[in-house]
């Protein structure tokens, strides 16, 4: 995995986390400015995703980004919004983390 890919993944994950947090803030306050901020951040995040897709391919970029967001959004939901998952849902998050590790595992074999 190239360093540029990892850095771009971190950037797009941060953008999508901010967008999800803005969406959650709208749910709490009903202020439409949060919706506009959220939509703007989602547009920027998707534009950055285009670079990820170019570097790593569609399947890898979308899969890794989705799992990273799954884990990080749950951390935000637990820490800032007091939300909880049941044990089966937490098992799903753990399986997602295992899947991400396997996708990022260095490719040492030849095909």
Buried (B, 14 or more C-beta within 10 A) or exposed (E): BEEEBEEBBEBBBBBBBBBBBBBBBBEEEEEEEBBEBBEBBBEBBEEBBEBBBEBBEEEBBBBBBBBBBBBBBBEBBEEEEEEEEEEEEEEEBEEBBEBBEEBBEEEEEEE
